[in-house]
Amino acid sequence: MPERLKTITIFPYQPQWPEEFRHLGRELRQQLGPLALRIDHIGSTSVPDLAAKDIIDIQVTVSGLASEVEQLLLGMGCLLRQHISQDHLPPGETDAGRWQKWIFQPPVAWRPAHIHVRISGLPNQRYPLLFRDYLRAHPVAAQAYAQVKTALARLHPQDVDAYYAVKDPVCDIIIVGAESWAAALDWQPGPMDI
């Protein structure tokens, strides 16, 4: 049965989130070594002043979804969420293989986090980095996004499917603006976080 949050709660931005990511990211770097091409803080907790669920999202970029990576993460106590094998497909996207991923729950002793393992060069590996950087550069868009998430959590506090049925298309709208911004700047992801 899929893991479900008991209640979706959106918290005001917590200044300790970046340091909590760095701690978890260093643990992952130590375990994965060069198999992790990048380890980045993504999601709402990576955007200053953005309200979020108190869950640190981490993206581990790899050259492929290799069993060696899976075994190392399992060996450190992570749990593969087998029911999730890809990201939400944006409108017009028909190739689910370009959106494949693994997602792990961290070891029990860790603070709540999601570890997303994505393949370098695929659109779903780029999407969260661009989304994060766009919201960091556009605080008004970030605050509007926070309003949507807060309202959804209030309206659907125990219905994860309803929450994401609205939130994912909102993210797709934001990414359209982010893509225009990225093209104008010739944006590339900055150096990896860990």
N, C-alpha and C positions, 0 to 999 in steps of 0.2 A: 504494500500500500504506500502511495506517495507520502513523503513527509509534508505535513501541513502545519502552518503556524496556528497556534490556538487563537490568538487575536493579533490582527495587524495593527501595530502601533507606530506612529510616526513621531519621532523625537526632534526637538530643536537640535541644531548642529552642536556636536560635542568636540571641543578643541583637542581632546586626547585621541580622536580617531586616527589621525595620520601616524602618531607614534605607535598606536596599537597595530596598525598595518605594518609598520617597519619591523616590529618585533616578530610578527607572524611571517613576513616576507623573508627575514633572515633565517628563520627556521626552515622554510621551504628551500631557500638557496643552499643551505648547508646540506640538505637531504638530496636535492636534485642536481646540484653542481651545474656543469655546462649543458645538461639536457634541457634546462630552462633557459631559453634564449632571452627572455624578458620575464620579470615579475613586476607587475604594476598594480597600484591601488586604483580601482575603478569603482563605478557606482556612485550613489549619492553621498556616501561618507567621504569620498575623495574630493568633493567640491566644497570649498570654504563657505560657511554660512547657509548651506543647504540642509533643510530638514530631511530626515531619513529614518528608515528602520535601523535599529541598533545592531546591524549585521555588516561586518567588513567584507566587501567584495574584492577578491584578488584574482587577477588574470595571470596565469602562467602560460607563456607562449612557448610552443615546442615546434620542432620540425615535422612531427607526425604523432598521432595518437598511438605510441608504441607501448608494448607490454612492459618494457623496462620502466617507463615513467609511472605507469599504473602500479606496478609492484613496489616501487620506492614509496609512493604515496600511501599505499595500503600498509607497508611496513612501518610507517611512522604513526599509524593509527587512524588514518583518514578512511572514510567510508564512501565508496562510489555510489552515487544516486543513479542506479541503473535505469530508472524510468525516465530520465532526462538525457537524451542523446543529441539534441540540437537546440539551437536558439529559435525564438519566434522568427518566422519568415516575414520580412517587410512586404508591403504590397508590390506586386509585379515580380517578385522573386519566385522562381519555380524549381531551382536546384537546391534541394535540402542538403545535399552533400557539402555545399559551400558554407553551411551553417552548423556543421557537426561540432560537437564538443563533448567533453566529460565535465561533470561537476561533482565535487567531493565535499562532504562535511568534514570539518577538521577533527583532530583528535579530541576526545572528551574533555581533556584538561584545558583546551584553548577557549578563548572567548568566542561567541557566535561569529561565524564567518561562512562564506561560500568561496570555494576554490574552483574557478573556471579554468579548464585546460583547453586552449584553442590553438589551432595550427597557424603558424606564421604565413601571412600573405592572403589568408581567406578574409572575406568581408566581415565576418563576425568577430575576427580578432581586431580589426581596425575600428569597427563601430564603437565599442565602449571607450576607446582612447580618444577618438574624435568627439564623442558625446561629452565626455568629461572635460576636455579642453575647451570646447565651445561654451559649456555652462560656466566654466571658470572665467572665461573672457566676457560673458554676457550675464551679469548678475540679475538683470530684470527677467530674462528667460528662465534662469534658475529659480527665482522666486515664484514665477507663474507655475513652473513644474511642481514646486513644493506645494502650492495651493491645490493643484490637481491631486497629488498623492494624499494630502491631508484630508481632502473631501472624500476621496475613495475609501480611505481607511475608516472614516466616520460612517459612510454609507454601507460599506461591506466589510465590517471588522473581522468577520470570521469566514469570509468567502474569497479565498485566494484566487479562484478562477475568475470571478467577477472583477476583482481588483485588477488583475493582469489583462482581462479582456478590454479594459479601457486604457490602462497605463501603457501597454505596448504600442497601440496606435498613436498615442500622444508622443511617445518617444520617436516613432517614425516621422511624425510631423516636425519635431525638433531637429532630427538628423537631416532633413531636407535643407533647412536653414544652415545647419552646420556644414553641409557639403558645399554650399555656395561660399560660405566664409572660408572654408579650407582651400577652395580653388582660387579665391582672390589672394590668399596669403601664400599659396604653394605650401600649405601645412604638411608637416610630417610629424609623427609622434616624437616627442622629446626623448632624452635618454631614459632608460628604464629606471624604475623607482628603486629596485634592489638588484 
